[in-house]
Amino acid sequence: METQSSSKTNWFRKTDTPVVIAGPCSVETEEQLVETCKGIAATGKVDMLRGGIWKPRTSAGNFEGVGVAGLPWMKRVKEETGLPITVEAARAGHAEMCLAFGVDVIWIGARTSVNPFSVQEIAEALRGVDVPVLVKNPINPDLKLWLGAVDRFEKVGIKNVGVIHRGFSNTGEKVYRNRPQWQIALDFMKERPEVPMICDPSHICGRRDLLADVSQKAVDLSYDGLMIETHRDPDNAWTDAKQQITPEVLGKLITDLKLRLMSEGDVAAQDSLNFLRQDINEIDNDILNLLVSRMSVARKIGDYKKKNDITIYQAKRWEELTKAAKEKGAAEGLSEEFIDKFLRAIHDESINQQEQVMKG
């Protein structure tokens, strides 16, 4: 895929090719940052450099970034590569320091966007300043919270606001670091189609072997760009080593992306329908994931019943379940016949799963 960075003076403007943002998860040393960013720039596939200066961490004592000391290094790579730079701000003071060092775009992390007070404080620090802002989705799947964070920046006069889809925390997730839940991002795009949507496959995947597939899916869904964590020596990165890739791998990943562009007339005719169909696909995937989780619990129940000599079929439990489901379904416009068939299919498979455990 060819990225025409020279034509993207206003990178928020939607173009025929996705904007690519790349750089290390954490700015570690000046040498590491400069070498990584020069390698990224040499690919000719990247429009903006990112770097984590302040790193909100789960546990105390983990590396939390070099802080303001890294901002002159970011300014240096901007000057030496000619590419704009973006840095995460988690506090109002961070945003002010970013402005002082000529950071072109400020992004708001998922741990910050979940807190309206923190978002408002940063927004106030940027009031009256013409700087683009990117808002990552909150760690929990809350569309209104995400929309609200964008609204706070717009209300203080920020004209260029975009968003980053980086996935959502889910304790039952087995494949991704953060479950994509694509339909939430698609819902955002339907609510605010004029707001650019960037995908962060690094944080969705948590592992580099999934990056290409998730990046391609974002492109297929007409996302406006990608933010991919890139490091000169990913295996020895100080943070998130498993999800980072080298500049060379990044260049190949971007080159291998397949763009599926339609004519302008086709877009006008099919856009809404395609969004709805994609919603169906993603919801179906979520339903299947939930069914897998449900059957896992059913097997645990079967094991408990086996150890305690309890019969598999519990009539009272079944009656309570079906009654509650039919009432809820009727309230939402679903027919009793559909709910009955749906529950019976799930119940039959649950019984089957429990029987397998009992026989084992």
Buried (B, 14 or more C-beta within 10 A) or exposed (E): BEBEBEEBEEBBEEBEBBBBBBBBBBBBEBEBBBBBBBBBBEBEBBBBBBBBBBBBEEEEEEEBBBEBEBBEBBBBBBEEBEBBBBBBBBBBBBBBBBBEBEBBBBBBBBBBBBBBEBBBBBBEBBEEBEBBBBBBBBBEBBBEBBBBBBBBBBEBEBEBBBBBBBBBBBEEBEEBBBBBBBBBBBBBBEEBEEBBBBBBBBBBBBEBEBBBEBBBBBBBBBBBBBBBBBBBBBEEBBBBBBBBBBBBBBBEBBEEBEEEEEEEEEEEEEEEEBBEEBBEEBEEBBEEBEBEEEBEEBBEBBBEBBEEEEEBEEEEEBEEBBEEBBEEBEEEEBEEEEBBEEBEEBBEBBBEBBEEBBEE
